[in-house]
């Protein structure tokens, strides 16, 4: 079975600080895609960052970066210079060819950014 | 360009009734996927349509069905509603949904409440 585990149900960080959200996954496939999605109170899922498993270089998007450890099946998200607008649920997800490219989501981490 | 549009935003139905939800993808996107989000089960994949054909299906009972029209708009139908079908139903569109074109853009969802 392919699973995604987010071990931190809730996290809190102060504005301007850095926070890391954890994610581990399990798959027997070698080629897959990893994602972090953000879901603010508006409910719309927004793609934060993506990583192709065949790429060794960690993806970066402005203040968001990932630490992809393929052997450990770990895919953590680092948010630098946290802003109040980063308050949201964050979901780690992956998709594989054998799963028909359906997104397989973790349970999510609720991140609260405080002033 | 316009994003993914889901209608209606909110819906209240009675047990035993049926319901149809609609999703208009981003112009040019041919893949439409549906997900169910509940507090208990999290985000679960329902099915994916591409060029009017169901290409992938999740582990849901046959009461859940869908279709896609020639303009890529998709509808999802749930028959004989149960209380447990109360959820946020999210639609996502992507160019092709496979390979390198896997970035999924989500709508704001339809909140279905079954009473």
HADDOCK unambig.tbl for C-alpha pairs under 7 A between the chains (distance, minus, plus):
assign (segid A and resid 43 and name CA) (segid B and resid 108 and name CA) 5.79 0.50 0.50
assign (segid A and resid 44 and name CA) (segid B and resid 106 and name CA) 6.47 0.50 0.50
assign (segid A and resid 44 and name CA) (segid B and resid 107 and name CA) 6.04 0.50 0.50
assign (segid A and resid 44 and name CA) (segid B and resid 108 and name CA) 4.41 0.50 0.50
assign (segid A and resid 45 and name CA) (segid B and resid 106 and name CA) 5.63 0.50 0.50
assign (segid A and resid 100 and name CA) (segid B and resid 56 and name CA) 5.96 0.50 0.50
assign (segid A and resid 101 and name CA) (segid B and resid 97 and name CA) 6.70 0.50 0.50
assign (segid A and resid 101 and name CA) (segid B and resid 98 and name CA) 5.94 0.50 0.50
assign (segid A and resid 102 and name CA) (segid B and resid 45 and name CA) 6.58 0.50 0.50
assign (segid A and resid 103 and name CA) (segid B and resid 45 and name CA) 6.93 0.50 0.50
assign (segid A and resid 105 and name CA) (segid B and resid 43 and name CA) 6.10 0.50 0.50
assign (segid A and resid 107 and name CA) (segid B and resid 42 and name CA) 5.58 0.50 0.50
